[in-house]
Amino acid sequence: MALSRFWTFILLLSIVHVLAMLATGRQYTLGGLVNGKQGDAFVVAEHDSGSVAAVLLAELRAGGSMQHGDTLFTLTESGTVRVSIGKQPADGLFQTCRSTITELWLPLIGYLTFFCGLLNLLIDARAMEKVARLLAPIFRRIFPDLPPDHPAYGFMTLNFAANFLGLDSAATPFGLKAMESMQESNPVKERATNSQIMFLCLHAAGLTLLPTSIIGYRAAQGAANPADIMVPCIITSFVGTLAALFLVGARQRINLFRWPVMLAVLAISGLIGGLMAYITGLTGVAKFHFTDNLSNGMLLVIIAGIVGYAFLFERYFTAKGTNLFDSFIHGAKDGFTTGLRVLPYMIAMLAALSIFRNSGLMDVVMEGIGRVMALVGVDKQVIDAIPVALMRPFSAGGSRGFMLDAMRTYGPDSLTGQLSCLFQGAAETTFYVVALYFGSVNVKDSRYTLGVMLLVDLICVITAVIVCQAYF
């Protein structure tokens, strides 16, 4: 219900806002909002060539365009002079619908097809049953509504492991399979279960050991030590994961203070601490080389482990009248149909966010929050990074653009640049994730999921500021 209300209000308020801007003369054209592309010049006026200064017209005829400060003058093919200031913040409505399919959905289909094929090998080899029994002492405390041997435990384990290694593309198929597995035992198919909510909030908290993409962006922007963001990112995402665990646990009245859960938390903390100690001892290229090989190497190990395990227990496939390859193909087909199911939810959410950004309403919200933060004495360097934190729950691409702009403007080694990277690396695209995962199983009532996830996002932002200021 919360997601439905958000989607409805963001569409209506954004359209009303942009129409009001048009009516009062503060918006010149609606073309960009519907047909434009991200990065296009933002048109604020157009003039007939006869009404502009002769000197300006001569320069435009000679070069086609002229930059004067923040203002760009362009002579169009029709002979009019177009005046632009700034860039369009996001793709327009039609371009968003198109790019959602070509840049997001089609790659997702590829990931789903491959990894769902691998997961089917685990199912047919009965590995999920063994993983479920192994993890039951921990998971049955966190997911008390699931049976001790539920196959979702295995899918969730692979999802958390992929997130931990910064392998988002691999994590998504595992997570979708976990949601589908839990949906099979959901008594009210259109309403999220407690277990689905707990899993999605833990997934969105995104405990990450290797933020490889963030390190790469910092390296491209000329950071002195691109991997220096790793430790703050690990700490922030770990705090977010614990916050999600205890917030949802409190809402579901789960007693988490039991030795299996506490032991698991301590074990993860020890693993993170050990890896952090080793990684921080590395310098420069060696650090980036190790982290890159660790994440990609672990992915290859997981793939080899799945295929190798299935081969060792090939008798299970023979008993079912199939083989490893046919089992993979069967699972891959299931991944393709899952991709078809999620497409409408992806387009609905991303199209609404496109209108929200291009209408200018988001800028109004950001400006208001920035003024309030300035009044209560928040450091200006922190305020300059806040656009990334505000955009991150809505759009990964949008927040990435803000992050890169912050590093270019203030420097990758400034507090603003470091915080921007931390906001990007230690959070998730909340609204997109809720729409994607619940959409894949046709759950319409997400209950309190969105509220908890946004609260966890806020906790991560506060933690990031504290950790970044203390660490750097």
C-alpha positions as CSV (number, residue, x, y, z in Angstrom):
1,M,0.0,0.0,0.0
2,A,2.8,2.4,0.9
3,L,4.5,1.8,-2.5
4,S,1.2,2.4,-4.3
5,R,0.6,5.7,-2.4
6,F,4.1,6.8,-3.2
7,W,3.8,6.0,-6.9
8,T,0.5,7.8,-7.1
9,F,1.5,10.9,-5.3
10,I,4.9,11.3,-7.0
11,L,3.2,11.2,-10.4
12,L,0.4,13.5,-9.5
13,L,2.5,16.0,-7.6
14,S,5.2,16.1,-10.2
15,I,2.8,16.7,-13.1
16,V,0.9,19.4,-11.1
17,H,4.2,21.1,-10.2
18,V,5.6,21.2,-13.8
19,L,2.2,22.4,-15.2
20,A,2.2,25.2,-12.6
21,M,5.7,26.1,-13.5
22,L,4.7,26.3,-17.2
23,A,1.6,28.4,-16.4
24,T,3.7,30.9,-14.4
25,G,6.5,31.2,-17.0
26,R,9.2,29.4,-15.0
27,Q,9.1,26.4,-17.3
28,Y,9.6,27.0,-21.0
29,T,8.9,23.6,-22.6
30,L,7.6,20.2,-21.6
31,G,9.4,18.5,-24.5
32,G,12.4,17.4,-22.4
33,L,10.2,15.8,-19.7
34,V,8.5,13.6,-22.3
35,N,11.1,13.1,-25.1
36,G,14.4,14.3,-23.8
37,K,17.6,12.5,-22.7
38,Q,19.7,12.8,-19.7
39,G,22.4,15.4,-20.3
40,D,20.5,17.3,-23.0
41,A,20.7,21.1,-22.8
42,F,17.9,22.4,-20.7
43,V,16.0,24.9,-23.0
44,V,14.8,28.0,-21.2
45,A,13.8,30.2,-24.2
46,E,13.7,30.4,-28.0
47,H,13.9,33.5,-30.2
48,D,13.4,34.2,-33.9
49,S,16.8,35.0,-35.5
50,G,15.5,38.5,-36.4
51,S,15.0,39.4,-32.8
52,V,18.6,38.7,-31.6
53,A,21.6,40.9,-31.7
54,A,23.4,40.9,-35.1
55,V,26.8,40.2,-33.4
56,L,25.4,37.1,-31.7
57,L,23.7,35.9,-34.8
58,A,26.9,36.2,-36.8
59,E,28.8,34.2,-34.3
60,L,26.1,31.5,-34.3
61,R,26.1,31.3,-38.1
62,A,29.8,30.9,-38.0
63,G,30.0,28.2,-35.3
64,G,26.4,26.9,-34.7
65,S,26.5,27.6,-31.0
66,M,28.1,29.9,-28.4
67,Q,28.7,29.4,-24.7
68,H,28.4,32.5,-22.5
69,G,28.9,31.6,-18.8
70,D,26.2,29.0,-17.9
71,T,24.1,30.0,-21.0
72,L,24.4,28.1,-24.3
73,F,23.0,29.8,-27.5
74,T,22.3,27.4,-30.4
75,L,21.2,28.2,-33.9
76,T,18.7,25.5,-34.9
77,E,18.0,24.2,-38.5
78,S,14.8,26.1,-38.5
79,G,16.7,29.3,-38.0
80,T,15.6,30.0,-34.4
81,V,18.0,30.7,-31.6
82,R,17.6,28.3,-28.7
83,V,18.8,29.4,-25.2
84,S,19.8,26.7,-22.7
85,I,21.0,26.7,-19.2
86,G,22.2,23.5,-17.5
87,K,21.5,19.9,-18.4
88,Q,18.4,17.7,-18.2
89,P,18.8,15.7,-15.0
90,A,17.3,12.4,-16.2
91,D,15.9,10.7,-19.4
92,G,12.4,11.8,-20.4
93,L,9.4,9.5,-20.1
94,F,9.7,7.8,-23.5
95,Q,13.5,7.5,-23.3
96,T,13.1,6.0,-19.8
97,C,10.7,3.4,-21.0
98,R,13.1,2.5,-23.9
99,S,16.3,2.5,-21.8
100,T,14.6,0.4,-19.0
101,I,14.2,-2.4,-21.6
102,T,17.5,-2.0,-23.4
103,E,19.9,-1.1,-20.6
104,L,18.3,-2.6,-17.5
105,W,15.8,-5.4,-18.4
106,L,17.7,-7.1,-21.2
107,P,20.9,-7.4,-19.1
108,L,18.8,-8.6,-16.2
109,I,17.2,-11.2,-18.4
110,G,20.8,-12.4,-19.2
111,Y,21.8,-12.6,-15.6
112,L,18.5,-14.3,-14.6
113,T,18.8,-16.9,-17.3
114,F,22.3,-17.9,-16.5
115,F,22.1,-17.9,-12.7
116,C,18.6,-19.5,-12.5
117,G,20.1,-22.3,-14.6
118,L,22.8,-22.8,-12.0
119,L,20.4,-22.6,-9.1
120,N,18.3,-25.4,-10.7
121,L,21.4,-27.6,-10.6
122,L,21.5,-27.0,-6.9
123,I,17.8,-27.9,-6.5
124,D,18.0,-31.1,-8.6
125,A,21.2,-32.1,-6.8
126,R,19.4,-31.6,-3.5
127,A,22.0,-29.2,-2.3
128,M,19.4,-26.7,-1.1
129,E,18.1,-29.2,1.4
130,K,21.5,-29.7,2.9
131,V,22.2,-25.9,3.0
132,A,18.8,-25.3,4.7
133,R,19.6,-27.9,7.4
134,L,23.0,-26.5,8.0
135,L,21.7,-22.9,8.4
136,A,18.5,-23.8,10.2
137,P,19.8,-23.0,13.7
138,I,20.4,-19.4,12.6
139,F,17.7,-18.8,10.0
140,R,14.8,-20.3,12.0
141,R,15.5,-17.6,14.7
142,I,15.4,-14.9,12.1
143,F,12.7,-16.4,9.9
144,P,10.5,-18.2,12.5
145,D,7.6,-18.6,10.0
146,L,9.7,-20.7,7.6
147,P,10.1,-24.5,8.1
148,P,13.6,-25.5,9.2
149,D,14.4,-27.2,5.9
150,H,12.9,-24.5,3.6
151,P,14.8,-24.2,0.3
152,A,14.7,-20.4,0.5
153,Y,17.5,-20.6,3.1
154,G,19.9,-21.7,0.3
155,F,18.8,-19.0,-2.1
156,M,19.1,-16.3,0.6
157,T,22.6,-17.5,1.5
158,L,23.8,-17.2,-2.1
159,N,22.1,-13.7,-2.3
160,F,23.9,-12.5,0.9
161,A,27.2,-13.9,-0.3
162,A,27.0,-12.2,-3.7
163,N,26.0,-8.9,-2.1
164,F,28.9,-9.3,0.4
165,L,31.3,-9.6,-2.5
166,G,29.8,-6.6,-4.4
167,L,28.3,-8.9,-7.1
168,D,25.0,-7.1,-7.6
169,S,24.2,-8.8,-10.9
170,A,24.6,-12.3,-9.3
171,A,22.8,-11.3,-6.2
172,T,19.5,-10.4,-8.0
173,P,18.7,-13.8,-9.5
174,F,19.4,-15.5,-6.1
175,G,17.2,-13.0,-4.3
176,L,14.3,-13.4,-6.8
177,K,14.5,-17.2,-6.4
178,A,14.3,-16.7,-2.6
179,M,11.2,-14.6,-2.9
180,E,9.6,-17.1,-5.3
181,S,10.4,-19.9,-2.9
182,M,8.8,-18.1,0.1
183,Q,5.8,-17.1,-2.0
184,E,4.9,-20.8,-2.6
185,S,4.0,-21.1,1.1
186,N,2.4,-17.7,1.4
187,P,-1.2,-18.1,2.5
188,V,-2.3,-14.7,1.2
189,K,-0.6,-14.3,-2.2
190,E,-1.0,-10.6,-2.6
191,R,0.3,-9.7,0.9
192,A,4.0,-9.9,1.9
193,T,4.9,-12.4,4.6
194,N,7.0,-11.7,7.6
195,S,9.8,-13.8,6.1
196,Q,9.7,-11.9,2.8
197,I,9.9,-8.6,4.6
198,M,12.8,-9.6,6.7
199,F,14.7,-11.0,3.7
200,L,14.1,-7.9,1.6
201,C,15.2,-5.5,4.3
202,L,18.4,-7.5,5.0
203,H,19.1,-7.6,1.2
204,A,18.5,-3.9,0.8
205,A,20.8,-3.1,3.7
206,G,23.5,-4.6,1.4
207,L,26.3,-5.7,3.7
208,T,29.3,-5.2,1.3
209,L,32.9,-6.2,1.7
210,L,34.2,-5.1,-1.8
211,P,32.6,-2.0,-3.2
212,T,34.6,-2.5,-6.5
213,S,32.5,-0.2,-8.6
214,I,33.0,2.7,-6.2
215,I,36.7,2.1,-6.1
216,G,36.8,2.2,-9.9
217,Y,34.9,5.5,-10.0
218,R,37.3,7.0,-7.5
219,A,40.3,5.8,-9.5
220,A,38.9,7.3,-12.7
221,Q,38.4,10.6,-10.9
222,G,42.1,10.7,-9.7
223,A,41.7,9.8,-6.0
224,A,45.0,9.5,-4.2
225,N,44.0,6.2,-2.7
226,P,40.8,4.9,-4.5
227,A,40.3,2.0,-2.1
228,D,40.4,4.2,1.0
229,I,36.6,4.2,1.0
230,M,36.4,0.4,1.6
231,V,36.6,0.4,5.4
232,P,34.0,3.2,5.9
233,C,31.7,1.4,3.4
234,I,32.0,-1.9,5.2
235,I,31.3,-0.3,8.6
236,T,28.3,1.7,7.3
237,S,26.7,-1.2,5.5
238,F,27.2,-3.5,8.5
239,V,25.5,-1.0,10.7
240,G,22.7,-0.8,8.2
241,T,22.3,-4.6,8.1
242,L,22.2,-4.8,11.9
243,A,19.6,-1.9,11.9
244,A,17.4,-3.8,9.4
245,L,17.7,-7.0,11.4
246,F,16.7,-5.5,14.7
247,L,14.0,-3.1,13.3
248,V,12.2,-5.8,11.5
249,G,12.8,-8.2,14.4
250,A,11.2,-5.7,16.8
251,R,8.3,-5.2,14.5
252,Q,7.7,-9.0,14.1
253,R,8.4,-9.5,17.9
254,I,11.4,-11.9,17.2
255,N,13.8,-12.5,20.0
256,L,17.1,-12.1,18.3
257,F,19.2,-12.2,21.4
258,R,19.9,-15.9,21.2
259,W,23.3,-17.6,20.9
260,P,23.0,-18.8,17.2
261,V,22.1,-15.3,16.0
262,M,24.7,-13.5,18.2
263,L,27.3,-16.1,17.2
264,A,26.6,-15.5,13.5
265,V,26.9,-11.7,14.0
266,L,30.2,-12.1,15.9
267,A,31.5,-14.5,13.2
268,I,30.6,-12.0,10.4
269,S,32.2,-9.2,12.4
270,G,35.4,-11.3,12.9
271,L,35.5,-12.1,9.2
272,I,35.1,-8.5,8.2
273,G,37.6,-7.4,10.8
274,G,40.2,-9.9,9.6
275,L,39.8,-9.0,5.9
276,M,39.8,-5.3,6.7
277,A,43.1,-5.7,8.6
278,Y,44.7,-7.5,5.7
279,I,43.3,-5.2,3.0
280,T,44.2,-2.0,4.8
281,G,47.8,-3.3,5.0
282,L,48.0,-3.3,1.2
283,T,48.7,-0.1,-0.7
284,G,47.9,1.5,-4.0
285,V,47.6,-0.9,-6.9
286,A,48.0,-4.0,-4.8
287,K,44.9,-3.2,-2.8
288,F,42.7,-2.7,-5.8
289,H,44.2,-5.8,-7.5
290,F,43.5,-8.0,-4.5
291,T,39.9,-6.7,-4.0
292,D,39.1,-7.0,-7.7
293,N,40.4,-10.6,-7.9
294,L,38.8,-11.6,-4.6
295,S,35.3,-10.6,-5.7
296,N,35.5,-12.0,-9.3
297,G,37.4,-15.0,-8.1
298,M,34.8,-15.9,-5.5
299,L,32.1,-15.7,-8.2
300,L,34.0,-18.2,-10.4
301,V,34.5,-20.4,-7.3
302,I,30.7,-20.3,-6.6
303,I,30.0,-21.3,-10.2
304,A,32.6,-24.0,-10.2
305,G,31.3,-25.3,-6.8
306,I,27.7,-25.5,-8.0
307,V,28.6,-27.4,-11.2
308,G,31.1,-29.6,-9.4
309,Y,28.7,-30.5,-6.7
310,A,26.0,-31.3,-9.2
311,F,28.5,-33.6,-11.1
312,L,29.4,-35.4,-7.9
313,F,25.7,-36.2,-7.3
314,E,24.7,-36.8,-10.9
315,R,22.8,-39.9,-9.7
316,Y,20.0,-37.6,-8.5
317,F,19.6,-36.2,-12.1
318,T,19.6,-39.7,-13.5
319,A,16.9,-40.7,-11.1
320,K,14.7,-37.9,-12.4
321,G,15.4,-38.8,-16.0
322,T,17.5,-35.7,-16.8
323,N,21.1,-34.6,-16.8
324,L,23.1,-31.6,-15.8
325,F,22.8,-29.7,-19.0
326,D,19.0,-30.3,-19.4
327,S,18.6,-29.3,-15.7
328,F,20.4,-26.0,-16.4
329,I,18.3,-25.3,-19.5
330,H,15.1,-25.9,-17.5
331,G,16.2,-23.5,-14.8
332,A,17.3,-20.9,-17.4
333,K,13.8,-20.9,-18.9
334,D,12.4,-20.2,-15.5
335,G,14.8,-17.2,-15.2
336,F,13.5,-15.9,-18.5
337,T,9.9,-16.0,-17.4
338,T,10.7,-14.3,-14.1
339,G,12.3,-11.5,-16.1
340,L,9.1,-11.1,-18.1
341,R,7.1,-10.8,-14.9
342,V,9.2,-8.0,-13.4
343,L,9.3,-5.8,-16.5
344,P,5.9,-3.9,-15.9
345,Y,7.0,-3.1,-12.3
346,M,10.4,-1.8,-13.4
347,I,8.8,0.5,-16.0
348,A,6.1,1.8,-13.7
349,M,8.5,2.8,-11.0
350,L,11.3,4.2,-13.2
351,A,8.9,6.2,-15.4
352,A,7.4,7.8,-12.3
353,L,10.9,8.7,-11.0
354,S,11.8,10.2,-14.4
355,I,8.9,12.6,-14.2
356,F,9.7,13.4,-10.6
357,R,13.3,14.4,-11.4
358,N,12.6,16.3,-14.6
359,S,9.6,18.2,-13.2
360,G,12.0,20.0,-10.9
361,L,10.0,18.9,-7.8
362,M,13.0,16.8,-6.6
363,D,15.2,19.9,-6.8
364,V,12.7,21.8,-4.6
365,V,12.7,19.0,-2.0
366,M,16.5,18.8,-2.0
367,E,16.9,22.6,-1.7
368,G,14.5,22.6,1.3
369,I,16.3,19.8,3.1
370,G,19.6,21.6,2.5
371,R,18.3,24.8,4.0
372,V,17.0,23.0,7.1
373,M,20.3,21.2,7.6
374,A,22.2,24.5,7.3
375,L,20.0,26.0,9.9
376,V,20.8,23.3,12.4
377,G,24.6,23.7,11.8
378,V,25.3,20.8,9.5
379,D,28.7,21.2,7.8
380,K,28.4,22.5,4.3
381,Q,30.6,19.7,2.9
382,V,28.1,17.2,4.3
383,I,25.2,19.2,2.8
384,D,26.9,19.2,-0.6
385,A,26.9,15.4,-0.6
386,I,23.3,15.0,0.5
387,P,21.9,15.0,-3.1
388,V,23.5,11.6,-3.5
389,A,21.9,10.3,-0.3
390,L,18.5,11.6,-1.3
391,M,18.7,10.3,-4.9
392,R,20.0,6.8,-3.9
393,P,16.7,5.3,-2.9
394,F,15.1,6.5,-6.1
395,S,17.7,5.9,-8.9
396,A,21.1,4.2,-8.9
397,G,22.0,6.1,-12.2
398,G,20.8,9.4,-10.8
399,S,22.8,9.1,-7.6
400,R,25.8,7.9,-9.5
401,G,25.6,11.1,-11.6
402,F,25.5,13.2,-8.5
403,M,28.4,11.3,-7.0
404,L,30.6,11.8,-10.1
405,D,29.6,15.5,-10.2
406,A,30.5,15.9,-6.5
407,M,33.9,14.3,-7.1
408,R,34.6,16.5,-10.2
409,T,33.4,19.7,-8.4
410,Y,34.9,19.3,-4.9
411,G,37.6,16.6,-5.5
412,P,37.5,12.9,-4.9
413,D,39.5,13.3,-1.7
414,S,37.4,16.0,-0.2
415,L,34.9,15.2,2.5
416,T,32.1,15.8,0.0
417,G,33.6,13.5,-2.5
418,Q,34.2,10.7,0.0
419,L,30.8,11.0,1.5
420,S,29.2,10.9,-1.9
421,C,31.0,7.6,-2.6
422,L,29.9,6.3,0.8
423,F,26.3,7.2,0.3
424,Q,26.4,5.5,-3.1
425,G,28.2,2.3,-2.0
426,A,26.5,1.6,1.3
427,A,22.9,1.9,0.3
428,E,20.4,0.4,-2.1
429,T,17.9,1.7,-4.7
430,T,15.0,1.2,-2.3
431,F,11.9,1.9,-4.4
432,Y,13.3,0.0,-7.3
433,V,14.1,-3.0,-5.2
434,V,10.7,-3.1,-3.5
435,A,9.0,-2.9,-6.9
436,L,11.3,-5.5,-8.5
437,Y,11.2,-8.2,-5.8
438,F,7.6,-7.9,-4.8
439,G,6.6,-7.5,-8.4
440,S,8.3,-10.8,-9.3
441,V,5.9,-12.7,-7.1
442,N,2.8,-10.4,-7.7
443,V,2.7,-9.2,-4.1
444,K,0.8,-5.9,-4.0
445,D,0.7,-5.2,-0.2
446,S,4.3,-4.7,1.0
447,R,3.0,-3.7,4.5
448,Y,5.7,-1.9,6.5
449,T,8.7,-2.9,4.2
450,L,9.1,0.5,2.6
451,G,9.0,2.4,5.9
452,V,11.7,0.1,7.5
453,M,13.9,0.3,4.4
454,L,13.8,4.1,4.3
455,L,14.6,4.2,8.0
456,V,17.6,2.0,7.4
457,D,18.6,4.3,4.6
458,L,18.5,7.2,7.1
459,I,20.5,5.3,9.6
460,C,23.1,4.5,6.9
461,V,23.4,8.2,6.0
462,I,23.9,9.3,9.7
463,T,26.4,6.5,10.2
464,A,28.3,7.4,7.0
465,V,28.7,11.0,8.1
466,I,30.0,9.9,11.5
467,V,32.3,7.3,10.1
468,C,33.6,9.4,7.3
469,Q,34.5,12.4,9.5
470,A,36.1,10.1,12.0
471,Y,38.0,8.0,9.5
472,F,39.3,10.7,7.2
